[in-house]
Amino acid sequence: MPCMRVLANTSPLIALDRIGRLHLLPQLYGKIVRPQAVVEELRAGRTAYPGSEPLFTADWLITEPDPPEMVLRKELGAGETAVLTLALNTRADLVILDDLQARLVAVGLGLRVTGTLGVLLAAHHTGIEPDVRKAVTDLRAAGFYLSDDLLNGILK
């Protein structure tokens, strides 16, 4: 596995944890960096989503301080802003984001982007996740919005 600098936002971490596939991240990318703002968002959601201990204890999840020059954008949350700023400042190889506005900003900044679905598909293509159909169905059952067209396209 190549040494990559990968940053993740809150929602992909929660989504993968909810469907029991958080382990795909270190298998695909090694260590995952998350800024402190993401940790704070995870803590804030802890009461709504109990059982998320791996999100706080996994040794492959590295927490870095939020960039001091971080400027919040009204359409982005603190976690997304911190991920994008840190990724840009440290020349990250990949950012994992699900929010459309954050993804558009990331692409505009020249960052390479994937999301929860992209992680599942990458795991499937490398043979780590043999049943991508079940993974995507689990994701939808866990409350992750997927349009019928997108779901059908993925499952083909």
Sequence and secondary structure as in RCSB ss.txt:
>XXXX:A:sequence
MPCMRVLANTSPLIALDRIGRLHLLPQLYGKIVRPQAVVEELRAGRTAYPGSEPLFTADWLITEPDPPEMVLRKE
LGAGETAVLTLALNTRADLVILDDLQARLVAVGLGLRVTGTLGVLLAAHHTGIEPDVRKAVTDLRAAGFYLSDDL
LNGILK
>XXXX:A:secstr
     EEE HHHHHHHHHTT TTHHHHHHSSEEEEHHHHHHHHHTTTTS   THHHH TTEEEE   TT    TT
S HHHHHHHHHHHHHT SEEE   HHHHHHHHHTT  EE HHHHHHHHHHTTS S HHHHHHHHHHTT    HHH
HHHHH 
